[in-house]
Amino acid sequence: MNNENLSISYNKLWKLLIDRGMKKKDLQQASGVSAASIAKLGRNGNVTTGVLLKVCKALDCDISDIMEIVRK
């Protein structure tokens, strides 16, 4: 599999927030993640595993509930 054709998508995270009636600011406050990291997630950018763990802990979910690998 060629990695150049793959990217990370956080669409699952945004759908989960909608389902729970949360906004990005609510997630930021609940998780203690910086606004810059939330913005990176919004752009499907690279964030640390620590950020992802904080988000999962705040939402009481698994990493597969908030991200997925997609073909470009």
mmCIF file of the N, C-alpha and C atoms, coordinates in Angstrom:
data_MODEL
# 
_entry.id   MODEL 
# 
loop_
_atom_site.group_PDB 
_atom_site.id 
_atom_site.type_symbol 
_atom_site.label_atom_id 
_atom_site.label_alt_id 
_atom_site.label_comp_id 
_atom_site.label_asym_id 
_atom_site.label_entity_id 
_atom_site.label_seq_id 
_atom_site.pdbx_PDB_ins_code 
_atom_site.Cartn_x 
_atom_site.Cartn_y 
_atom_site.Cartn_z 
_atom_site.occupancy 
_atom_site.B_iso_or_equiv 
_atom_site.pdbx_formal_charge 
_atom_site.auth_seq_id 
_atom_site.auth_comp_id 
_atom_site.auth_asym_id 
_atom_site.auth_atom_id 
_atom_site.pdbx_PDB_model_num 
ATOM 1   N N  . MET A 1 1  ? 0.843   -1.176 0.000  1.00 0.00 ? 1  MET A N  1 
ATOM 2   C CA . MET A 1 1  ? 0.000   0.000  0.000  1.00 0.00 ? 1  MET A CA 1 
ATOM 3   C C  . MET A 1 1  ? 0.893   1.244  0.000  1.00 0.00 ? 1  MET A C  1 
ATOM 4   N N  . ASN A 1 2  ? 0.610   2.164  -0.874 1.00 0.00 ? 2  ASN A N  1 
ATOM 5   C CA . ASN A 1 2  ? 1.399   3.372  -1.010 1.00 0.00 ? 2  ASN A CA 1 
ATOM 6   C C  . ASN A 1 2  ? 0.911   4.434  -0.026 1.00 0.00 ? 2  ASN A C  1 
ATOM 7   N N  . ASN A 1 3  ? 1.780   4.847  0.915  1.00 0.00 ? 3  ASN A N  1 
ATOM 8   C CA . ASN A 1 3  ? 1.395   5.815  1.945  1.00 0.00 ? 3  ASN A CA 1 
ATOM 9   C C  . ASN A 1 3  ? 1.055   7.183  1.384  1.00 0.00 ? 3  ASN A C  1 
ATOM 10  N N  . GLU A 1 4  ? 1.554   7.508  0.192  1.00 0.00 ? 4  GLU A N  1 
ATOM 11  C CA . GLU A 1 4  ? 1.303   8.824  -0.380 1.00 0.00 ? 4  GLU A CA 1 
ATOM 12  C C  . GLU A 1 4  ? -0.170  9.032  -0.723 1.00 0.00 ? 4  GLU A C  1 
ATOM 13  N N  . ASN A 1 5  ? -0.914  7.960  -0.895 1.00 0.00 ? 5  ASN A N  1 
ATOM 14  C CA . ASN A 1 5  ? -2.325  8.051  -1.245 1.00 0.00 ? 5  ASN A CA 1 
ATOM 15  C C  . ASN A 1 5  ? -3.247  7.944  -0.037 1.00 0.00 ? 5  ASN A C  1 
ATOM 16  N N  . LEU A 1 6  ? -2.673  7.945  1.157  1.00 0.00 ? 6  LEU A N  1 
ATOM 17  C CA . LEU A 1 6  ? -3.463  7.796  2.375  1.00 0.00 ? 6  LEU A CA 1 
ATOM 18  C C  . LEU A 1 6  ? -3.365  9.062  3.222  1.00 0.00 ? 6  LEU A C  1 
ATOM 19  N N  . SER A 1 7  ? -4.431  9.364  3.917  1.00 0.00 ? 7  SER A N  1 
ATOM 20  C CA . SER A 1 7  ? -4.397  10.479 4.859  1.00 0.00 ? 7  SER A CA 1 
ATOM 21  C C  . SER A 1 7  ? -5.319  10.165 6.032  1.00 0.00 ? 7  SER A C  1 
ATOM 22  N N  . ILE A 1 8  ? -5.191  10.970 7.071  1.00 0.00 ? 8  ILE A N  1 
ATOM 23  C CA . ILE A 1 8  ? -6.008  10.812 8.267  1.00 0.00 ? 8  ILE A CA 1 
ATOM 24  C C  . ILE A 1 8  ? -7.214  11.732 8.154  1.00 0.00 ? 8  ILE A C  1 
ATOM 25  N N  . SER A 1 9  ? -8.366  11.224 8.537  1.00 0.00 ? 9  SER A N  1 
ATOM 26  C CA . SER A 1 9  ? -9.581  12.035 8.572  1.00 0.00 ? 9  SER A CA 1 
ATOM 27  C C  . SER A 1 9  ? -10.153 11.994 9.988  1.00 0.00 ? 9  SER A C  1 
ATOM 28  N N  . TYR A 1 10 ? -10.530 13.167 10.486 1.00 0.00 ? 10 TYR A N  1 
ATOM 29  C CA . TYR A 1 10 ? -11.168 13.262 11.802 1.00 0.00 ? 10 TYR A CA 1 
ATOM 30  C C  . TYR A 1 10 ? -12.663 13.529 11.677 1.00 0.00 ? 10 TYR A C  1 
ATOM 31  N N  . ASN A 1 11 ? -13.244 13.207 10.522 1.00 0.00 ? 11 ASN A N  1 
ATOM 32  C CA . ASN A 1 11 ? -14.684 13.418 10.338 1.00 0.00 ? 11 ASN A CA 1 
ATOM 33  C C  . ASN A 1 11 ? -15.508 12.678 11.384 1.00 0.00 ? 11 ASN A C  1 
ATOM 34  N N  . LYS A 1 12 ? -15.029 11.505 11.798 1.00 0.00 ? 12 LYS A N  1 
ATOM 35  C CA . LYS A 1 12 ? -15.737 10.745 12.832 1.00 0.00 ? 12 LYS A CA 1 
ATOM 36  C C  . LYS A 1 12 ? -15.814 11.538 14.131 1.00 0.00 ? 12 LYS A C  1 
ATOM 37  N N  . LEU A 1 13 ? -14.751 12.282 14.444 1.00 0.00 ? 13 LEU A N  1 
ATOM 38  C CA . LEU A 1 13 ? -14.735 13.101 15.653 1.00 0.00 ? 13 LEU A CA 1 
ATOM 39  C C  . LEU A 1 13 ? -15.819 14.168 15.586 1.00 0.00 ? 13 LEU A C  1 
ATOM 40  N N  . TRP A 1 14 ? -15.909 14.853 14.460 1.00 0.00 ? 14 TRP A N  1 
ATOM 41  C CA . TRP A 1 14 ? -16.895 15.940 14.344 1.00 0.00 ? 14 TRP A CA 1 
ATOM 42  C C  . TRP A 1 14 ? -18.312 15.395 14.363 1.00 0.00 ? 14 TRP A C  1 
ATOM 43  N N  . LYS A 1 15 ? -18.534 14.228 13.765 1.00 0.00 ? 15 LYS A N  1 
ATOM 44  C CA . LYS A 1 15 ? -19.863 13.603 13.833 1.00 0.00 ? 15 LYS A CA 1 
ATOM 45  C C  . LYS A 1 15 ? -20.208 13.223 15.270 1.00 0.00 ? 15 LYS A C  1 
ATOM 46  N N  . LEU A 1 16 ? -19.216 12.721 15.996 1.00 0.00 ? 16 LEU A N  1 
ATOM 47  C CA . LEU A 1 16 ? -19.425 12.345 17.397 1.00 0.00 ? 16 LEU A CA 1 
ATOM 48  C C  . LEU A 1 16 ? -19.788 13.568 18.239 1.00 0.00 ? 16 LEU A C  1 
ATOM 49  N N  . LEU A 1 17 ? -19.099 14.692 18.000 1.00 0.00 ? 17 LEU A N  1 
ATOM 50  C CA . LEU A 1 17 ? -19.422 15.923 18.730 1.00 0.00 ? 17 LEU A CA 1 
ATOM 51  C C  . LEU A 1 17 ? -20.846 16.367 18.432 1.00 0.00 ? 17 LEU A C  1 
ATOM 52  N N  . ILE A 1 18 ? -21.251 16.299 17.173 1.00 0.00 ? 18 ILE A N  1 
ATOM 53  C CA . ILE A 1 18 ? -22.618 16.677 16.792 1.00 0.00 ? 18 ILE A CA 1 
ATOM 54  C C  . ILE A 1 18 ? -23.620 15.782 17.508 1.00 0.00 ? 18 ILE A C  1 
ATOM 55  N N  . ASP A 1 19 ? -23.357 14.480 17.507 1.00 0.00 ? 19 ASP A N  1 
ATOM 56  C CA . ASP A 1 19 ? -24.257 13.529 18.171 1.00 0.00 ? 19 ASP A CA 1 
ATOM 57  C C  . ASP A 1 19 ? -24.402 13.827 19.659 1.00 0.00 ? 19 ASP A C  1 
ATOM 58  N N  . ARG A 1 20 ? -23.339 14.354 20.258 1.00 0.00 ? 20 ARG A N  1 
ATOM 59  C CA . ARG A 1 20 ? -23.354 14.644 21.699 1.00 0.00 ? 20 ARG A CA 1 
ATOM 60  C C  . ARG A 1 20 ? -23.714 16.098 21.999 1.00 0.00 ? 20 ARG A C  1 
ATOM 61  N N  . GLY A 1 21 ? -24.020 16.869 20.970 1.00 0.00 ? 21 GLY A N  1 
ATOM 62  C CA . GLY A 1 21 ? -24.397 18.264 21.157 1.00 0.00 ? 21 GLY A CA 1 
ATOM 63  C C  . GLY A 1 21 ? -23.253 19.125 21.657 1.00 0.00 ? 21 GLY A C  1 
ATOM 64  N N  . MET A 1 22 ? -22.032 18.784 21.247 1.00 0.00 ? 22 MET A N  1 
ATOM 65  C CA . MET A 1 22 ? -20.851 19.514 21.690 1.00 0.00 ? 22 MET A CA 1 
ATOM 66  C C  . MET A 1 22 ? -20.277 20.350 20.558 1.00 0.00 ? 22 MET A C  1 
ATOM 67  N N  . LYS A 1 23 ? -19.635 21.435 20.931 1.00 0.00 ? 23 LYS A N  1 
ATOM 68  C CA . LYS A 1 23 ? -18.902 22.266 19.983 1.00 0.00 ? 23 LYS A CA 1 
ATOM 69  C C  . LYS A 1 23 ? -17.409 22.036 20.194 1.00 0.00 ? 23 LYS A C  1 
ATOM 70  N N  . LYS A 1 24 ? -16.601 22.521 19.252 1.00 0.00 ? 24 LYS A N  1 
ATOM 71  C CA . LYS A 1 24 ? -15.152 22.353 19.373 1.00 0.00 ? 24 LYS A CA 1 
ATOM 72  C C  . LYS A 1 24 ? -14.640 22.971 20.665 1.00 0.00 ? 24 LYS A C  1 
ATOM 73  N N  . LYS A 1 25 ? -15.216 24.101 21.054 1.00 0.00 ? 25 LYS A N  1 
ATOM 74  C CA . LYS A 1 25 ? -14.800 24.763 22.291 1.00 0.00 ? 25 LYS A CA 1 
ATOM 75  C C  . LYS A 1 25 ? -15.105 23.888 23.505 1.00 0.00 ? 25 LYS A C  1 
ATOM 76  N N  . ASP A 1 26 ? -16.239 23.185 23.473 1.00 0.00 ? 26 ASP A N  1 
ATOM 77  C CA . ASP A 1 26 ? -16.585 22.253 24.562 1.00 0.00 ? 26 ASP A CA 1 
ATOM 78  C C  . ASP A 1 26 ? -15.547 21.132 24.646 1.00 0.00 ? 26 ASP A C  1 
ATOM 79  N N  . LEU A 1 27 ? -15.144 20.623 23.485 1.00 0.00 ? 27 LEU A N  1 
ATOM 80  C CA . LEU A 1 27 ? -14.134 19.567 23.449 1.00 0.00 ? 27 LEU A CA 1 
ATOM 81  C C  . LEU A 1 27 ? -12.814 20.077 24.009 1.00 0.00 ? 27 LEU A C  1 
ATOM 82  N N  . GLN A 1 28 ? -12.451 21.285 23.630 1.00 0.00 ? 28 GLN A N  1 
ATOM 83  C CA . GLN A 1 28 ? -11.203 21.882 24.109 1.00 0.00 ? 28 GLN A CA 1 
ATOM 84  C C  . GLN A 1 28 ? -11.208 21.958 25.635 1.00 0.00 ? 28 GLN A C  1 
ATOM 85  N N  . GLN A 1 29 ? -12.308 22.430 26.194 1.00 0.00 ? 29 GLN A N  1 
ATOM 86  C CA . GLN A 1 29 ? -12.397 22.573 27.653 1.00 0.00 ? 29 GLN A CA 1 
ATOM 87  C C  . GLN A 1 29 ? -12.426 21.219 28.349 1.00 0.00 ? 29 GLN A C  1 
ATOM 88  N N  . ALA A 1 30 ? -13.157 20.268 27.789 1.00 0.00 ? 30 ALA A N  1 
ATOM 89  C CA . ALA A 1 30 ? -13.280 18.950 28.423 1.00 0.00 ? 30 ALA A CA 1 
ATOM 90  C C  . ALA A 1 30 ? -11.975 18.159 28.380 1.00 0.00 ? 30 ALA A C  1 
ATOM 91  N N  . SER A 1 31 ? -11.201 18.364 27.315 1.00 0.00 ? 31 SER A N  1 
ATOM 92  C CA . SER A 1 31 ? -9.994  17.554 27.121 1.00 0.00 ? 31 SER A CA 1 
ATOM 93  C C  . SER A 1 31 ? -8.717  18.238 27.579 1.00 0.00 ? 31 SER A C  1 
ATOM 94  N N  . GLY A 1 32 ? -8.736  19.564 27.698 1.00 0.00 ? 32 GLY A N  1 
ATOM 95  C CA . GLY A 1 32 ? -7.523  20.292 28.053 1.00 0.00 ? 32 GLY A CA 1 
ATOM 96  C C  . GLY A 1 32 ? -6.560  20.429 26.883 1.00 0.00 ? 32 GLY A C  1 
ATOM 97  N N  . VAL A 1 33 ? -7.052  20.186 25.681 1.00 0.00 ? 33 VAL A N  1 
ATOM 98  C CA . VAL A 1 33 ? -6.242  20.301 24.469 1.00 0.00 ? 33 VAL A CA 1 
ATOM 99  C C  . VAL A 1 33 ? -6.251  21.761 24.016 1.00 0.00 ? 33 VAL A C  1 
ATOM 100 N N  . SER A 1 34 ? -5.142  22.219 23.478 1.00 0.00 ? 34 SER A N  1 
ATOM 101 C CA . SER A 1 34 ? -5.035  23.618 23.059 1.00 0.00 ? 34 SER A CA 1 
ATOM 102 C C  . SER A 1 34 ? -5.924  23.924 21.856 1.00 0.00 ? 34 SER A C  1 
ATOM 103 N N  . ALA A 1 35 ? -6.264  25.201 21.714 1.00 0.00 ? 35 ALA A N  1 
ATOM 104 C CA . ALA A 1 35 ? -7.057  25.645 20.563 1.00 0.00 ? 35 ALA A CA 1 
ATOM 105 C C  . ALA A 1 35 ? -6.313  25.350 19.266 1.00 0.00 ? 35 ALA A C  1 
ATOM 106 N N  . ALA A 1 36 ? -4.991  25.466 19.288 1.00 0.00 ? 36 ALA A N  1 
ATOM 107 C CA . ALA A 1 36 ? -4.183  25.178 18.095 1.00 0.00 ? 36 ALA A CA 1 
ATOM 108 C C  . ALA A 1 36 ? -4.311  23.712 17.680 1.00 0.00 ? 36 ALA A C  1 
ATOM 109 N N  . SER A 1 37 ? -4.332  22.816 18.654 1.00 0.00 ? 37 SER A N  1 
ATOM 110 C CA . SER A 1 37 ? -4.479  21.391 18.340 1.00 0.00 ? 37 SER A CA 1 
ATOM 111 C C  . SER A 1 37 ? -5.870  21.088 17.803 1.00 0.00 ? 37 SER A C  1 
ATOM 112 N N  . ILE A 1 38 ? -6.887  21.725 18.363 1.00 0.00 ? 38 ILE A N  1 
ATOM 113 C CA . ILE A 1 38 ? -8.253  21.545 17.859 1.00 0.00 ? 38 ILE A CA 1 
ATOM 114 C C  . ILE A 1 38 ? -8.323  22.040 16.414 1.00 0.00 ? 38 ILE A C  1 
ATOM 115 N N  . ALA A 1 39 ? -7.656  23.154 16.136 1.00 0.00 ? 39 ALA A N  1 
ATOM 116 C CA . ALA A 1 39 ? -7.628  23.694 14.770 1.00 0.00 ? 39 ALA A CA 1 
ATOM 117 C C  . ALA A 1 39 ? -6.930  22.718 13.823 1.00 0.00 ? 39 ALA A C  1 
ATOM 118 N N  . LYS A 1 40 ? -5.837  22.099 14.275 1.00 0.00 ? 40 LYS A N  1 
ATOM 119 C CA . LYS A 1 40 ? -5.140  21.103 13.444 1.00 0.00 ? 40 LYS A CA 1 
ATOM 120 C C  . LYS A 1 40 ? -6.052  19.923 13.144 1.00 0.00 ? 40 LYS A C  1 
ATOM 121 N N  . LEU A 1 41 ? -6.806  19.479 14.148 1.00 0.00 ? 41 LEU A N  1 
ATOM 122 C CA . LEU A 1 41 ? -7.754  18.388 13.937 1.00 0.00 ? 41 LEU A CA 1 
ATOM 123 C C  . LEU A 1 41 ? -8.785  18.793 12.883 1.00 0.00 ? 41 LEU A C  1 
ATOM 124 N N  . GLY A 1 42 ? -9.219  20.053 12.945 1.00 0.00 ? 42 GLY A N  1 
ATOM 125 C CA . GLY A 1 42 ? -10.200 20.552 11.994 1.00 0.00 ? 42 GLY A CA 1 
ATOM 126 C C  . GLY A 1 42 ? -9.692  20.563 10.559 1.00 0.00 ? 42 GLY A C  1 
ATOM 127 N N  . ARG A 1 43 ? -8.376  20.638 10.404 1.00 0.00 ? 43 ARG A N  1 
ATOM 128 C CA . ARG A 1 43 ? -7.752  20.623 9.075  1.00 0.00 ? 43 ARG A CA 1 
ATOM 129 C C  . ARG A 1 43 ? -7.216  19.234 8.723  1.00 0.00 ? 43 ARG A C  1 
ATOM 130 N N  . ASN A 1 44 ? -7.573  18.230 9.515  1.00 0.00 ? 44 ASN A N  1 
ATOM 131 C CA . ASN A 1 44 ? -7.040  16.873 9.348  1.00 0.00 ? 44 ASN A CA 1 
ATOM 132 C C  . ASN A 1 44 ? -5.517  16.877 9.378  1.00 0.00 ? 44 ASN A C  1 
ATOM 133 N N  . GLY A 1 45 ? -4.964  17.739 10.235 1.00 0.00 ? 45 GLY A N  1 
ATOM 134 C CA . GLY A 1 45 ? -3.514  17.869 10.356 1.00 0.00 ? 45 GLY A CA 1 
ATOM 135 C C  . GLY A 1 45 ? -2.931  16.864 11.330 1.00 0.00 ? 45 GLY A C  1 
ATOM 136 N N  . ASN A 1 46 ? -1.621  16.906 11.455 1.00 0.00 ? 46 ASN A N  1 
ATOM 137 C CA . ASN A 1 46 ? -0.916  16.000 12.359 1.00 0.00 ? 46 ASN A CA 1 
ATOM 138 C C  . ASN A 1 46 ? -0.958  16.533 13.789 1.00 0.00 ? 46 ASN A C  1 
ATOM 139 N N  . VAL A 1 47 ? -1.367  15.682 14.702 1.00 0.00 ? 47 VAL A N  1 
ATOM 140 C CA . VAL A 1 47 ? -1.328  15.995 16.130 1.00 0.00 ? 47 VAL A CA 1 
ATOM 141 C C  . VAL A 1 47 ? -0.649  14.829 16.840 1.00 0.00 ? 47 VAL A C  1 
ATOM 142 N N  . THR A 1 48 ? -0.224  15.058 18.058 1.00 0.00 ? 48 THR A N  1 
ATOM 143 C CA . THR A 1 48 ? 0.469   13.997 18.795 1.00 0.00 ? 48 THR A CA 1 
ATOM 144 C C  . THR A 1 48 ? -0.516  12.947 19.300 1.00 0.00 ? 48 THR A C  1 
ATOM 145 N N  . THR A 1 49 ? 0.015   11.783 19.605 1.00 0.00 ? 49 THR A N  1 
ATOM 146 C CA . THR A 1 49 ? -0.834  10.747 20.186 1.00 0.00 ? 49 THR A CA 1 
ATOM 147 C C  . THR A 1 49 ? -1.354  11.201 21.550 1.00 0.00 ? 49 THR A C  1 
ATOM 148 N N  . GLY A 1 50 ? -0.601  12.043 22.235 1.00 0.00 ? 50 GLY A N  1 
ATOM 149 C CA . GLY A 1 50 ? -1.071  12.583 23.517 1.00 0.00 ? 50 GLY A CA 1 
ATOM 150 C C  . GLY A 1 50 ? -2.351  13.379 23.364 1.00 0.00 ? 50 GLY A C  1 
ATOM 151 N N  . VAL A 1 51 ? -2.424  14.178 22.317 1.00 0.00 ? 51 VAL A N  1 
ATOM 152 C CA . VAL A 1 51 ? -3.641  14.951 22.044 1.00 0.00 ? 51 VAL A CA 1 
ATOM 153 C C  . VAL A 1 51 ? -4.801  14.001 21.771 1.00 0.00 ? 51 VAL A C  1 
ATOM 154 N N  . LEU A 1 52 ? -4.559  13.002 20.953 1.00 0.00 ? 52 LEU A N  1 
ATOM 155 C CA . LEU A 1 52 ? -5.618  12.041 20.625 1.00 0.00 ? 52 LEU A CA 1 
ATOM 156 C C  . LEU A 1 52 ? -6.094  11.296 21.872 1.00 0.00 ? 52 LEU A C  1 
ATOM 157 N N  . LEU A 1 53 ? -5.165  10.947 22.756 1.00 0.00 ? 53 LEU A N  1 
ATOM 158 C CA . LEU A 1 53 ? -5.547  10.259 23.995 1.00 0.00 ? 53 LEU A CA 1 
ATOM 159 C C  . LEU A 1 53 ? -6.402  11.150 24.887 1.00 0.00 ? 53 LEU A C  1 
ATOM 160 N N  . LYS A 1 54 ? -6.056  12.434 24.970 1.00 0.00 ? 54 LYS A N  1 
ATOM 161 C CA . LYS A 1 54 ? -6.853  13.373 25.777 1.00 0.00 ? 54 LYS A CA 1 
ATOM 162 C C  . LYS A 1 54 ? -8.265  13.498 25.226 1.00 0.00 ? 54 LYS A C  1 
ATOM 163 N N  . VAL A 1 55 ? -8.381  13.560 23.903 1.00 0.00 ? 55 VAL A N  1 
ATOM 164 C CA . VAL A 1 55 ? -9.704  13.645 23.271 1.00 0.00 ? 55 VAL A CA 1 
ATOM 165 C C  . VAL A 1 55 ? -10.508 12.382 23.561 1.00 0.00 ? 55 VAL A C  1 
ATOM 166 N N  . CYS A 1 56 ? -9.874  11.221 23.398 1.00 0.00 ? 56 CYS A N  1 
ATOM 167 C CA . CYS A 1 56 ? -10.567 9.953  23.669 1.00 0.00 ? 56 CYS A CA 1 
ATOM 168 C C  . CYS A 1 56 ? -11.003 9.851  25.125 1.00 0.00 ? 56 CYS A C  1 
ATOM 169 N N  . LYS A 1 57 ? -10.140 10.293 26.032 1.00 0.00 ? 57 LYS A N  1 
ATOM 170 C CA . LYS A 1 57 ? -10.480 10.246 27.453 1.00 0.00 ? 57 LYS A CA 1 
ATOM 171 C C  . LYS A 1 57 ? -11.665 11.167 27.749 1.00 0.00 ? 57 LYS A C  1 
ATOM 172 N N  . ALA A 1 58 ? -11.643 12.369 27.187 1.00 0.00 ? 58 ALA A N  1 
ATOM 173 C CA . ALA A 1 58 ? -12.726 13.334 27.423 1.00 0.00 ? 58 ALA A CA 1 
ATOM 174 C C  . ALA A 1 58 ? -14.054 12.837 26.866 1.00 0.00 ? 58 ALA A C  1 
ATOM 175 N N  . LEU A 1 59 ? -14.007 12.136 25.747 1.00 0.00 ? 59 LEU A N  1 
ATOM 176 C CA . LEU A 1 59 ? -15.232 11.651 25.102 1.00 0.00 ? 59 LEU A CA 1 
ATOM 177 C C  . LEU A 1 59 ? -15.567 10.208 25.486 1.00 0.00 ? 59 LEU A C  1 
ATOM 178 N N  . ASP A 1 60 ? -14.702 9.585  26.281 1.00 0.00 ? 60 ASP A N  1 
ATOM 179 C CA . ASP A 1 60 ? -14.881 8.190  26.695 1.00 0.00 ? 60 ASP A CA 1 
ATOM 180 C C  . ASP A 1 60 ? -15.111 7.299  25.470 1.00 0.00 ? 60 ASP A C  1 
ATOM 181 N N  . CYS A 1 61 ? -14.148 7.366  24.551 1.00 0.00 ? 61 CYS A N  1 
ATOM 182 C CA . CYS A 1 61 ? -14.272 6.587  23.330 1.00 0.00 ? 61 CYS A CA 1 
ATOM 183 C C  . CYS A 1 61 ? -12.920 6.014  22.930 1.00 0.00 ? 61 CYS A C  1 
ATOM 184 N N  . ASP A 1 62 ? -12.925 5.203  21.906 1.00 0.00 ? 62 ASP A N  1 
ATOM 185 C CA . ASP A 1 62 ? -11.707 4.593  21.373 1.00 0.00 ? 62 ASP A CA 1 
ATOM 186 C C  . ASP A 1 62 ? -11.184 5.451  20.221 1.00 0.00 ? 62 ASP A C  1 
ATOM 187 N N  . ILE A 1 63 ? -9.913  5.311  19.923 1.00 0.00 ? 63 ILE A N  1 
ATOM 188 C CA . ILE A 1 63 ? -9.305  6.117  18.867 1.00 0.00 ? 63 ILE A CA 1 
ATOM 189 C C  . ILE A 1 63 ? -9.986  5.892  17.516 1.00 0.00 ? 63 ILE A C  1 
ATOM 190 N N  . SER A 1 64 ? -10.467 4.685  17.275 1.00 0.00 ? 64 SER A N  1 
ATOM 191 C CA . SER A 1 64 ? -11.151 4.401  16.008 1.00 0.00 ? 64 SER A CA 1 
ATOM 192 C C  . SER A 1 64 ? -12.505 5.106  15.913 1.00 0.00 ? 64 SER A C  1 
ATOM 193 N N  . ASP A 1 65 ? -12.995 5.617  17.037 1.00 0.00 ? 65 ASP A N  1 
ATOM 194 C CA . ASP A 1 65 ? -14.253 6.380  17.046 1.00 0.00 ? 65 ASP A CA 1 
ATOM 195 C C  . ASP A 1 65 ? -14.059 7.823  16.591 1.00 0.00 ? 65 ASP A C  1 
ATOM 196 N N  . ILE A 1 66 ? -12.802 8.291  16.551 1.00 0.00 ? 66 ILE A N  1 
ATOM 197 C CA . ILE A 1 66 ? -12.586 9.693  16.220 1.00 0.00 ? 66 ILE A CA 1 
ATOM 198 C C  . ILE A 1 66 ? -11.742 9.914  14.959 1.00 0.00 ? 66 ILE A C  1 
ATOM 199 N N  . MET A 1 67 ? -11.103 8.871  14.456 1.00 0.00 ? 67 MET A N  1 
ATOM 200 C CA . MET A 1 67 ? -10.265 9.049  13.270 1.00 0.00 ? 67 MET A CA 1 
ATOM 201 C C  . MET A 1 67 ? -10.290 7.811  12.401 1.00 0.00 ? 67 MET A C  1 
ATOM 202 N N  . GLU A 1 68 ? -9.925  8.026  11.125 1.00 0.00 ? 68 GLU A N  1 
ATOM 203 C CA . GLU A 1 68 ? -9.813  6.906  10.209 1.00 0.00 ? 68 GLU A CA 1 
ATOM 204 C C  . GLU A 1 68 ? -8.803  7.248  9.121  1.00 0.00 ? 68 GLU A C  1 
ATOM 205 N N  . ILE A 1 69 ? -8.282  6.240  8.493  1.00 0.00 ? 69 ILE A N  1 
ATOM 206 C CA . ILE A 1 69 ? -7.372  6.415  7.366  1.00 0.00 ? 69 ILE A CA 1 
ATOM 207 C C  . ILE A 1 69 ? -8.204  6.361  6.093  1.00 0.00 ? 69 ILE A C  1 
ATOM 208 N N  . VAL A 1 70 ? -8.024  7.363  5.232  1.00 0.00 ? 70 VAL A N  1 
ATOM 209 C CA . VAL A 1 70 ? -8.791  7.424  3.992  1.00 0.00 ? 70 VAL A CA 1 
ATOM 210 C C  . VAL A 1 70 ? -7.847  7.538  2.801  1.00 0.00 ? 70 VAL A C  1 
ATOM 211 N N  . ARG A 1 71 ? -8.293  7.041  1.680  1.00 0.00 ? 71 ARG A N  1 
ATOM 212 C CA . ARG A 1 71 ? -7.540  7.198  0.439  1.00 0.00 ? 71 ARG A CA 1 
ATOM 213 C C  . ARG A 1 71 ? -7.809  8.585  -0.128 1.00 0.00 ? 71 ARG A C  1 
ATOM 214 N N  . LYS A 1 72 ? -6.772  9.224  -0.643 1.00 0.00 ? 72 LYS A N  1 
ATOM 215 C CA . LYS A 1 72 ? -6.924  10.554 -1.246 1.00 0.00 ? 72 LYS A CA 1 
ATOM 216 C C  . LYS A 1 72 ? -7.566  10.460 -2.610 1.00 0.00 ? 72 LYS A C  1 
# 
